């Protein structure tokens, strides 16, 4: 593995490539990555570099976002089958049907959506800024997609806004139920429960903190508690255990793994660099419309 890591490092220099690793990736991918973090942060960082090639160790919609923000760079997804089940729950036809059922209501799409879907929404959001984005619209009703749980969590935090959600969710976070939290709280009564807002409402209601991946990691690092129950993908726990060896991190339940996120290997990254595949392209006109949706979010969340 060390030999492969070195080969990737020298090849990425030679090809003027940057490697992006989403927080859910395994440690060996971090070793070769130039940036590690949430999907939007990664695309923004890559856009600021003078790299010719961006390799995204993540899932398809993330590589699309990187391409939208860096249209002149070559964006590669090492595993073409690495998709996001949540993003794939809504396509353009389904979005149009959803909007037609609720006319004249602004549509907010979660960053976990395809470029096609973003291109026909009013504004985008991340799990970090969703509250601020929905609030900024000043509307009584807002359409939210694809994640019904994030949408309903936002609604619960804002007064006077009805959030009409599309029926989508992340299958990984959907597996966590209230009983899991109640059970683990009995086992670890001192532990703080940190939860991603892609979880069910019954789960977020029982949590001490609800926030994005970055928010969860920041909270765990800065809080004085010694034990934390983590209700999100396993990669976050692995990362926290590496970063804070003096604290205890307990998974809310076993095997909370996003298989798509974990399917990218070092071999795939090496192959992507050598063969320059799989290239992700987004139609220019569509990309410009999707960029507007992202830019509106960035303007509000400044
Ligand atoms: S964890 Fe859920 S939202 Fe994230 S990439 Fe996997 S399926 Fe999509």
Boltz pocket constraint, residues with backbone or C-beta under 6 A from the ligand:
constraints:
  - pocket:
      binder: B
      contacts: [[A, 59], [A, 83], [A, 84], [A, 85], [A, 86], [A, 87], [A, 112], [A, 170], [A, 171], [A, 172], [A, 173], [A, 233], [A, 258], [A, 260], [A, 261]]
      max_distance: 6.0
